[in-house]
Amino acid sequence: MKEWNYKNLIVWQKAIDVAVKVYRLTDTFPKNEQYGLMSQIRRVASSISANIAEGSRRKGPKDRVHFFVMAYGSGAELESHLELAKRLSLVSEESLKEMPALLDEVMKMLNRLTSV
């Protein structure tokens, strides 16, 4: 089976877009959140694309799907963290306006990849 180049996967590219948006969004968090929710949100946002990349380099389909499932789980975790940040007034509804649609698109693509 031919090895996938994850950089050509649209889902990976969009997951990177999510991570970049999350890093910019969390730049506005107060200093006291640097090691709290900010760190958690950044970690989980970057793990989506990282798991896609790792999964794409795995040899067997079961291994690949496992990492795509992990990326999907990270996406769900990110949704939850962003909702918490919104309810804590760390981010505004306006600053999150593009994120749900982009993250939903990534999640749908990952869902298709896990049903291989």
C-alpha positions in Angstrom: 0.0 0.0 0.0 1.3 3.4 -0.9 2.2 5.7 2.0 0.0 8.7 2.4 1.6 12.1 2.5 -0.3 13.8 5.3 0.6 17.3 4.0 -1.6 16.7 1.0 -4.6 15.7 3.1 -7.2 18.4 3.2 -8.2 17.3 6.7 -4.6 17.8 7.9 -4.4 21.2 6.3 -7.7 22.3 7.9 -6.6 20.9 11.2 -3.5 23.1 11.0 -5.8 26.0 10.3 -7.7 25.2 13.5 -4.5 25.1 15.5 -3.3 28.4 14.1 -6.7 30.0 14.9 -6.6 28.6 18.4 -3.1 29.9 19.1 -4.1 33.4 18.0 -7.4 33.2 19.9 -5.6 32.1 23.1 -3.1 34.9 22.9 -5.8 37.1 24.4 -6.2 34.9 27.5 -5.1 36.4 30.8 -1.6 35.5 32.1 -3.1 33.4 35.0 -4.5 31.0 32.3 -1.1 30.4 30.7 -0.7 27.0 32.4 -4.4 26.3 32.7 -7.0 26.3 30.1 -4.8 28.1 27.5 -2.3 25.3 27.7 -4.9 22.6 27.5 -6.6 24.2 24.5 -3.4 24.7 22.6 -2.2 21.2 23.3 -5.5 19.6 22.1 -5.7 21.8 19.0 -2.2 20.9 17.9 -2.8 17.2 18.6 -5.5 16.9 16.0 -3.1 17.5 13.1 -0.3 15.6 14.9 -2.5 12.5 15.1 -3.5 12.8 11.5 0.2 13.0 10.5 1.1 10.0 12.7 -1.8 7.9 11.5 -1.0 8.6 7.9 2.5 7.1 8.4 1.2 3.9 9.9 1.5 0.8 7.8 -1.8 -1.0 8.5 -5.3 0.4 8.2 -6.2 -0.5 11.8 -3.2 1.6 13.1 -4.1 4.4 10.7 -7.7 4.5 11.9 -6.7 4.4 15.5 -4.8 7.7 15.1 -7.7 9.2 13.1 -10.0 8.3 16.0 -7.6 9.9 18.4 -7.6 13.1 16.3 -11.4 13.0 16.3 -11.4 12.7 20.1 -9.1 15.7 20.3 -11.5 17.7 18.2 -14.3 16.9 20.6 -12.1 17.8 23.5 -11.3 21.1 21.8 -15.0 21.9 21.3 -15.6 21.3 25.0 -12.6 23.5 26.1 -13.7 26.3 23.8 -17.2 26.2 25.2 -15.8 26.4 28.7 -13.6 29.4 27.7 -16.7 31.1 26.3 -18.7 30.5 29.4 -15.8 31.9 31.5 -15.7 34.9 29.3 -12.2 34.2 28.2 -13.3 34.5 24.6 -16.2 36.2 23.0 -18.8 34.7 20.7 -17.5 37.0 18.0 -13.9 35.7 18.3 -15.2 32.1 17.9 -17.5 32.8 14.9 -15.4 30.9 12.3 -14.2 28.1 14.6 -17.3 25.9 14.9 -17.7 25.6 11.1 -14.0 24.9 10.5 -13.8 22.4 13.4 -17.0 20.7 12.3 -15.6 20.3 8.8 -12.5 18.6 10.2 -14.6 16.4 12.4 -16.7 15.3 9.5 -13.6 14.4 7.4 -12.1 12.5 10.3 -15.4 10.6 10.7 -15.2 9.5 7.1 -11.6 8.4 7.5 -12.5 6.3 10.6 -15.2 4.4 8.7 -12.7 2.9 6.3 
